[in-house]
Amino acid sequence: VPEFDQPFLRELIHPPFRIVYRRDPQRVRMVRVWRSERLLHLPTGDEEAT
């Protein structure tokens, strides 16, 4: 994910959606799915995910 430059975060682009996921050694976790025309905002540790 270019916005965050984190090697563990990856994304798939399937227009009109962007799918951000985290790949760990034993599993894949979806972080967020949203329409690609919106800006990306991932919650920080002290924000509640909605």
Sequence and secondary structure as in RCSB ss.txt:
>XXXX:A:sequence
VPEFDQPFLRELIHPPFRIVYRRDPQRVRMVRVWRSERLLHLPTGDEEAT
>XXXX:A:secstr
 TTT  TTEEEEEETTEEEEEEE SS EEEEEEEETTS      TTS   
